[in-house]
């Protein structure tokens, strides 16, 4: 719930953020910042908590997730990340030698930029695209159970 609260706060304050994305041949470099110190803290806190969540490899199944984000969870061990705090936010560089992971990183970066540009409207669009609040994508654990079930 705390993660969703922070995500909602970021969406509510999307117009107080700036973001630049540089596509690299092997990933992305993003700079996300705000002149508002509280929003800047939300950004850095969200990046830190998201990184910890991804590194568990357990997809929380949030209703705004996309196939790109689920691919990142599924292949988190193929991503090299660096995070650098700035005075107003954070610089994140994510790279991989796996072309599918690179594509997922670049797609997710574009999705986050859309969230920052369009705020809650983009969040609602993403939720509806993924079946709304009541239908969440399967978690990694659920996918693993489905694939490991005996076949008859």
Secondary structure as the mmCIF struct_conf table of DSSP 4:
data_model
#
loop_
_struct_conf.conf_type_id
_struct_conf.id
_struct_conf.beg_label_comp_id
_struct_conf.beg_label_asym_id
_struct_conf.beg_label_seq_id
_struct_conf.end_label_comp_id
_struct_conf.end_label_asym_id
_struct_conf.end_label_seq_id
HELX_RH_AL_P HELX_RH_AL_P1 UNK A 2 UNK A 12
TURN_TY1_P TURN_TY1_P1 UNK A 13 UNK A 13
HELX_RH_3T_P HELX_RH_3T_P1 UNK A 14 UNK A 16
STRN STRN1 UNK A 17 UNK A 24
TURN_TY1_P TURN_TY1_P2 UNK A 25 UNK A 26
STRN STRN2 UNK A 27 UNK A 34
BEND BEND1 UNK A 35 UNK A 36
HELX_RH_AL_P HELX_RH_AL_P2 UNK A 37 UNK A 56
TURN_TY1_P TURN_TY1_P3 UNK A 57 UNK A 57
TURN_TY1_P TURN_TY1_P4 UNK A 63 UNK A 64
HELX_RH_AL_P HELX_RH_AL_P3 UNK A 67 UNK A 74
TURN_TY1_P TURN_TY1_P5 UNK A 75 UNK A 75
HELX_RH_3T_P HELX_RH_3T_P2 UNK A 76 UNK A 78
STRN STRN3 UNK A 80 UNK A 85
BEND BEND2 UNK A 87 UNK A 88
STRN STRN4 UNK A 89 UNK A 95
BEND BEND3 UNK A 97 UNK A 97
HELX_RH_AL_P HELX_RH_AL_P4 UNK A 99 UNK A 118
TURN_TY1_P TURN_TY1_P6 UNK A 119 UNK A 119
HELX_RH_AL_P HELX_RH_AL_P5 UNK A 120 UNK A 129
TURN_TY1_P TURN_TY1_P7 UNK A 130 UNK A 131
TURN_TY1_P TURN_TY1_P8 UNK A 133 UNK A 134
HELX_LH_PP_P HELX_LH_PP_P1 UNK A 136 UNK A 139
HELX_RH_AL_P HELX_RH_AL_P6 UNK A 140 UNK A 148
BEND BEND4 UNK A 149 UNK A 149
HELX_LH_PP_P HELX_LH_PP_P2 UNK A 150 UNK A 151
#
